[in-house]
């Protein structure tokens, strides 16, 4: 097996992140969104969005790399108020020290090789160095592999759910939360 690592993304990585997003969404969301919607994801638009994300202040974008291949990505940063609000819309007492793992994706053919754990562990370490100690993320209620991954990392649903309109149906997501005191194991 080639050496695996996590590194910060640069602007030159935007096209590769967009490629992984399109490929992964095709595998995971075609039934929900429809093949036409996935096919309509414009590579140039996605690349531009990823370039903006990489440069957005306070946001960290990480890449999982195995050998010469980019195999996954993670976006993390301080949690916006609307992502961590309680059911009545108020901020939790630890809002100032809560991070958001906005997305964590590993290309399906590179799964089960520790890349997701390395991405989450690296993001958590950097977020802790920024003074954050708790994280949240949103996961589709039907995405059992991702829910299992976060549960193994010690994260659990906090009872908050949201329903997103996909244009073809709805997607119910659960919010998970957990400590950023994660340790990478090899």
Residue pairs with C-beta under 8 A, 6 or more apart in sequence:
1 66
1 113
2 66
2 67
2 68
2 69
3 66
3 67
4 64
4 65
4 66
4 113
4 114
4 115
4 118
5 64
5 65
5 118
6 62
6 63
6 64
6 65
6 74
6 118
6 119
6 122
7 62
7 63
7 65
8 60
8 61
8 62
8 63
9 17
9 54
9 61
9 62
9 63
9 73
10 54
11 51
11 54
11 55
13 50
13 54
13 61
13 63
13 70
14 47
14 48
14 50
14 51
14 54
15 43
15 47
15 50
16 63
16 70
17 50
17 61
17 63
17 70
17 73
18 43
18 46
18 47
18 49
18 50
19 43
20 70
20 71
20 72
20 73
20 105
20 107
21 41
21 46
21 50
21 105
22 38
22 41
22 43
22 46
23 107
23 108
24 105
24 106
24 107
24 108
25 33
25 38
25 41
26 35
26 38
27 108
28 108
28 143
29 38
30 38
32 166
32 168
32 169
32 171
33 166
33 167
33 168
34 168
37 166
37 167
37 168
50 61
53 59
53 61
53 75
54 61
58 77
58 78
59 75
59 76
59 77
59 102
60 75
60 76
60 77
60 123
60 126
60 127
61 73
61 74
61 75
62 73
62 74
62 75
62 76
62 119
62 122
62 123
63 70
63 72
63 73
64 70
64 71
64 72
64 73
64 74
64 106
64 110
64 115
64 116
64 118
64 119
65 71
66 110
66 113
66 115
69 110
71 106
71 107
71 110
71 113
71 115
72 104
72 105
72 106
72 107
72 110
72 115
72 116
72 119
73 103
73 104
73 105
73 119
74 101
74 103
74 104
74 105
74 119
74 120
74 122
74 123
75 101
75 102
75 103
75 104
76 99
76 100
76 101
76 102
76 123
76 126
76 127
76 135
77 99
77 100
77 102
77 127
78 98
78 99
78 100
78 130
78 132
79 95
79 98
79 99
79 100
79 135
79 136
80 100
81 91
81 95
83 100
83 136
83 138
84 91
84 92
84 95
84 98
84 100
84 136
85 91
85 92
86 92
86 160
87 160
92 98
94 133
94 134
97 131
97 132
97 133
97 134
98 132
98 133
98 134
98 135
98 136
99 123
99 124
99 127
99 132
99 134
99 135
99 136
99 180
100 135
100 136
100 137
101 120
101 123
101 135
101 136
101 137
102 137
104 116
104 119
104 120
104 123
104 137
104 146
106 115
106 116
106 119
116 149
117 149
117 153
117 184
117 185
118 184
120 153
120 182
121 182
121 183
121 184
122 184
124 135
124 180
124 181
124 182
125 180
125 182
127 135
127 180
128 180
128 181
132 180
133 179
133 180
133 181
134 177
134 178
134 179
134 180
135 155
135 177
135 178
135 179
135 180
136 158
136 175
136 176
136 177
137 150
137 155
137 175
137 176
138 162
138 173
138 174
138 175
138 176
139 146
139 147
139 150
139 173
139 174
139 176
140 146
140 171
140 172
140 173
141 147
141 161
141 172
141 173
141 174
142 172
147 174
147 176
150 176
150 178
153 178
153 182
154 178
154 179
154 182
155 176
155 177
155 178
156 176
156 177
156 178
157 174
157 175
157 176
158 175
158 176
158 177
160 174
160 175
161 172
161 173
161 174
161 175
162 172
162 173
162 175
163 170
163 171
163 172
163 173
164 170
164 171
164 172
164 173
